[in-house]
Amino acid sequence: MLALRLTRGSHPLVLTRRLLVAAASAGVGFLLLCTLGYASAHPAHASTSVLRLLWCAVPLAATVQFAVAVARTDPSTRPRPGLFAVGLGPVRLSVLAAVSTAVSTTLGSMVALLFFLHLRGDLTGLPFDGGAAELLGAQAPLPLAAALMLLTLVPLASAAASGLALRSRPVAPSEAQETEELLAPVPAPTGLPWGVALTAAGLAVEAYANRGSAGSPFPLPGRLDSTPASVLVGWTLTAIGLAMAGPGLTHLCGRLLQAVRPGAVRLLAGRVLMDEARRIGRPLGIVCAVLSGVIAGSVLYDGGPRPFGPLTTLGAVLVLGCTTATLLTSALEAKQSRTRTAETLLRLGAPASSLRAAAALRALVLLAVFAPLTWVIAELAALPLTG
């Protein structure tokens, strides 16, 4: 009940983010149900059904990541003295965040079930009854227990990840500690070498999977069942590697900004980047991996047919939307964590234009580093097929 009351009294922007989480959960639930419908209608194609289910793990992971980012920026889950007084410590706040996330994602899953049954023709009385009956395997009965089990994947995974993320969240530092952090060196993240190694391994797996087919694109699209499983493994390794390397690259950007006698703006921008490297670096790396996959796909199918079906399009929109929204939400969380520091700097006489210039400089440096990296990864992924 407390989670529902806090949700009802939340700011409209907070409610919008939760509705976006519900929409993403509905999209993933619909993809999972489509996979179940295909498996029910084609029992002889078990390997194809498993491959479809594996592909659904990509938008599911993107949705869970987005749900965690939204939970971290939720004001109702932020530790405050008043909440401690009524017994809502860090553990109970993490449980509250998990319940709120479960409510949003469960709502999306229920919408996905109703929409799926409506398009199959199992529910009547609305426009477009049975409009996609053949695509959704309406010729075979849908196992209800399996459908409900698949629909619980997103709520359970999102709730568990949100609870763990907020339980391990450190206590907010004081104003003096926040200001001091800008003047103490921040230790560099240690995942950069492992990230580079995993990215290289993922590219090697993709090249091995596509051997002997140079000059012709692999049959990715339409029905989600024609792509080799090794391509999915290679892309997953690449995405994990870029996610691990992202914080280290962001920290390196902060160090580069402070090189060669920096002024106040460069010093401030670099220190903030170094301090926020772990928070925004991982979403940056994942967005880099997703965009590189999109660019590689556009290179492979340039000038040729694009047999992307509706399910593949839905999955791509979910992954792109969730990863981009996660990056923006993480940037908002970083901004919120620096609110008191910015206020302190303004009271000390720092001009507001300097703070805006530092923020713009951080964005430009990150774009200058991650945009070429995305293009290079995309070209390397497409090289075995186009060279």
N, C-alpha and C positions, 0 to 999 in steps of 0.2 A: 504494500500500500504506500509506503514511503517513497518508493521509486516512482510510482504512478503520480503521486502528488508533486514530487519534484519535477517530473516531466511536464505536467500540466502547467506549472508555474515558471517554466524556463523561458529564456529570451527567445524571440522568434528565430534568430540566427542559429541558436542551439537546436531548436526544433527542426529547422531546415536540414541541419547536418544529420540528425537522427532519421529524418524521412529519406534522405539520400542513402543512408545505411540500409533502411528497409527496402528501398528500391533495388539496391545492389543485391540484397539477399533474395529478393523475388526473382531477379534475373538468373542467379546461380541455381535457385531451386527449380526454375523452369528448365534450365539446361539438364539438370540431373533427372528430372522427370522425363524429358525427351529421350535421354539415354535409356531409361527404364522402359519406355514405350517401344523403342527400337529393339531392345533385348527381348521383350515379350513377343513382338511380332516376328522376330527372326531368331528363333532358338538355335538354328544351325550355325549362326555366325557369332559364336561366343567370343572369339578373339577380337573381332571388330567391336563388340560391345564393351569389352574391357578397355580397348584403346580409347573409345569415346569417353569412358568414365575417367581414364587417366587425364585426358585433355581437360575435363571439367575441373580438375584439381588446380589448374592455373587461375581461372577466375575466382575459384573458392579462396585460394590463398590471398589474392588481391583484395577480396571483400573482407576477409578477416583482418588484414593489415589496416584497411580503411576504418573498420569498426574500432580497432584498438586506438588509432589516432584520434577518432572522434571522442572516445571515452576519456582519453588523456586531457583533452581540452574542455571537457564538460565542467562548468563551474561548480556543480553540485557534488563532484567527487574530489574537490580540492581541499586539502586539510586546512581547517580553520579553528581558532580557539573555541568559538561557540559550539562547534560540533563535538570537539573533545569533551566539553562540559556535559553534554547529554549522552556520552558514551559512544560516539561515532569516531573511533580511532582509525588508523590506517587500514587495519584488517577489515573492519566493517564497511569502510568506504570502498574498499576493493570489491567486497561482496555486493554493495549497492551498485557499483559500476557494472559488475557482471550481470546483475538482474536487469538493469536498464538496457544493456546491450542485448540481452536475451529477449526482452520484450520487443525491441525494434526489429530484430532479425526474425523472430517468430511471426510477427505481423507480415513481413515480406514473404516468408515461406507459405503462409496461408493464402496470400494473394496469388502466389505462383500456382498453388494447387487448384484454386478456383479457375484461374485463367487457362490452365492446362486442360482441365476437365471440360471447360466450355469450348475450347477449340477442337477437342476430340469429339465433341457431340454428346458427352455423357451428361452435361447439364443443358437444358433447353429453356427457351423463353427469352433469349437475348439475341441481338444481331450477331451474325457470323457464327451461328451454331454449327459446329463441325466443319469450320472453314479450313482446318488443317488436319483433317482426320487421317489422311494417308501418310502425311509426314510424321505424325505423332503415334502411329501404330494403333489406330482405333480398331483394326480388325481383330486384335487379340485383347482379352481381358487384362486389366491393369491390377497387379497384385498390391492390395492396399497396404499390407504390412511393410513391404519393401519401399513403397512410395513414402510412407510416414518416416521410415528409418532414414531415407535419403534426405528428407526435408529437415530432419533434426541435425544434420551435419553442420550447417552454417550456424544455427543458434548455439549449439554446444561448443563448437570450436571458437566462435567469437566471444562467448561469455567466459570461457576458460582463459583465453589469451588476454582479454581485458582485465580480468581479475588478477592474473599473474603480473601483468605489466604495471598495474597501479599499486599492487602490494609491494613490489620492489622499487617503486618510485622514491627517490630520496626526499627528505624533508626540505621544504623551501628554505633557502638561505636567507639570512637577515640582509638588510639594506647595505650595511657596512661590508659584509662578506661578498655581496654581489659586486660592489664597486671595487673591492680588493682583487677579485678574480680577473678583472681587466688588466691588472698590473702584475700578476704572477704568471710564470709560464705554465701553460696547460699541457699535460703529457699527451703525446701523440697516440692515436689509436694503433693497435698492434695487428690489425687484420689485413693491412695492405698487401704483404707478400702472399698470404694465403689466397686473398682475393684475385691477385694476378694469376696465380697458379691454377685456380679453379676456372677462371675465364679462359685461359689457354687450353685447359683440358676440355671444356665445353666446346670450343671451336674445333678442336681436334676430333671430338666425337661426331660433330655435325659433318665435318669433312669426310670422315670414314663412312658415315651412313650414306653419303651421297656419291661415293666413289663409283666410277664407271658411268656416270650420267652427266658428264660435263656438257654444258651447252643447252641442257633442257631442265626446266625447273621441276623439283620434286612435286608430286601431286598432293599439295597441302589441302586444300579448301573444302569445298562444298559440304560434304556429308560428315566431315570429321573422322572418317574411317579409312582414308587412303594414305595418311601420313605415316611413315615408319616410326616405330616407337623410339628408335635411337635418336631421331631428330628432336623429339620431346625431351629426352634425357640430356642431349647436348645443350639445348636452349636453357633447360633448367639449371644445369651446371654454370652456364654463362651468367644467368641472372643472379644466382647465389654468389658467384665470384664478384660481380659488379656491386652487389649489395654489401659484401664484406670490404671491398676496396673503396666504396664511397666515403666513409668517414675519414680514412687516411688521406684520400685525395682532397677532401674539403679542408682538413687540417693543413695540408701542404699549401693550399691556396691562401690560407691565412698567413702562413709563414712568408710566402712570396710577396704578399701585400706589404709586409713590414721590412722587406729587404731594402738596402741602400738608403739609409737616412730617411726614414718615413716621417711625414708630417702628422699632425693630430688626426686628420681624417683617415689616412691610411693605417695609422696605428690602431685607432678604434675599430675600423672595419676588420683588420686582421685579427685582433684579439677576440672579437665577437665570433668570427668564423672558427677560430681554433676552439673556443669554448663550446660552440654549438655543433661541432663536427659530428659527434655521435648522434645527435638528434635529427639533423637534416641530411647527413651524408648517406645514410642507408636508403631513405626514400629517393634521393637523387640517383643513387646507383640503380635502383629498380626501374625508375623512369627511363634511365639510360638504356637498360636492357630491353624494355618494352619498345621504345622508339627505334632501337637498332633492329629489332625483329620486324617492325613495320617497314622500315626503309629497305631491309633485305628482301622482304616479300615484294615490295614495289619494283625493286631492281630485277628480280627474277621474272616477274610477269609483265615487264615493260614491253608494250607492243604486241602482247599475246593475249589469249583469252584469260579471263579472271573468273574461274568457276567457284567463287566464294558464295556459299549458300547462306540462308538466313540464320542458321544456328552458329556458323563460324563468325558471321558479322556481329551477332549478339555477344558472343564470347569476346571478340576483339574490342567492342565498345565497352564491355564491363571491365576488362583489364586496363584499357587506356584511361577510362574514366576514374576507376578506383585508385590507380597509382598516381594519377595527376592530383586527384582530390586529397590523397594521403600526403603528398608533398606540400600542397597548399596548407593543409591542416597542421602539419608539423612546423611549417614556417610561422603559422599563427601562434602555435604553442611556444615557439622560441621568442616571438615578439612579446607574448604575455609574460614570459619569465623574466624579460628585461625591462618591464615597465618601471619598476622602482629605480633601477639603475639609470634609465633615461631621465626620470624625474630628478634624481640626484644631480646628474650632470647639468640639467637645465638650471637648477637652483645654484649651482656653483658658477654659472655664467657662460656655459657652453651654448653657442647659438643653435637654434633649432635647424637652421640650414645645414650645419655640419653633421647633425645626426641623419638628416635626409640624404646628404651626400655620401655618408658612410654606408647607408643601406643600399643606395644605388650602386656604389662601387662593389659591394659584396655580390650583388646580383650579376653585374657585368663580368666579374672575375670567374664566378661559377659557370656562367654561360660560355665564356672563352675557353674553359678547360673541358667541360662535359660535352659541349656540342661537337667539337672535333673527335672526342673519344667515341661518342655515339656513332658518328659517321665511319670511323675506322673499324669498329666492331661490326657494323652492318656490312661493310665492304668485304671484310675477312670472312664473314658468314656466307656471303653470296659468291665468293671467289671460286670455290670448287665447282659451282654449277655454270658460271658464266665465263670462266677462263678456258 
